[in-house]
């Protein structure tokens, strides 16, 4: 307890010193601006630099260190970040090959086809190859939609890896597919989809179901929790994430992550079944270590969609594959 009190007192002392220094610099700026002390007016360049150092807001730029989550807005050490984040649309399901399956089988219970099981295993081998190419030990943590086709996909993925390579897995209800209603009458659903085209696909809410905007809202909640876990170090130590979800839900996840507009989202198509998309970390030269050149960037901006993955998402352009937090004209990623 004494050690905790001493640490708190030391922190208070540092904060008081910082406040005093800020006040001193601020007073200097005021005096120089008003001509006091022999100055002719205007802010001295050196004092302006001192006032702005460590706070990008003075430069009119975003600084995640002052986000509402305070120190949790961006990781304090690059090593706590997942090495990679894989996004996987479930493998081929009975509903993908026959829409009438939804008329007699509840959407959450639609299973994979035999071909889908093979696709899922192949996806696991692709993820394994991407991780082994790093030449470092790795672990995987899986998030999955609770729908049967998603869980069966994860089961096949898990079978590719050794037990000691699995850090854990959990169901996440927010990763489920858009709710199109309960049992889906084929004829009635065709009429609703025609009406959706006239109303607007993103904002049209199916009777007893959801709109794309509803999916966006729950995906926002999921990503907010995920980022908190990332910044808290839950996936440190060479862990990568695998998120197994559905076609539209995956597109909405990317939309929220990279801040796509509704128009951009509408021009993007679902990726193929069981084709892993990869979010990779930015180059090490922009590491988010304490005081590093990327320490002011929000965690999501530390990742980008690889060019190979971009090609799997028809309609996705280069500028939609990353979140720019730098002034226009600055290339965050450099030549590739």
Secondary structure, 3 states (H helix, E strand, C coil): CHHHHHHHHHHHHHHHHHHHHHHHHHHHHHHHHHCHHHCCCCCCHHHHHHHHCCCHHHHCCCCHHHCCCHHHHCCCCHHHCCCEEEEEECCCEHHHHCCCHHHHCCHHHCCECHHHHHHHHHHHHHHHHHHHCCCCCCEEEEEECCCHHHHHHHHHHHCCCCHHHEEEEEECHHHCCCCCCCCCCHHHHHHHHHHHHHHCCCCCCCCCCCCHHHHHHHHHHHHHHHHHHHHCCCCCCCEEEEEEECHHHHHHHHHHHHCCCHHHHHCCCCCCCCCCEEEEECCHHHCCCCCCCCCCCCHHHHEEECHHHHCCCCCCCHHHCECCCCCCCCCCCCCC
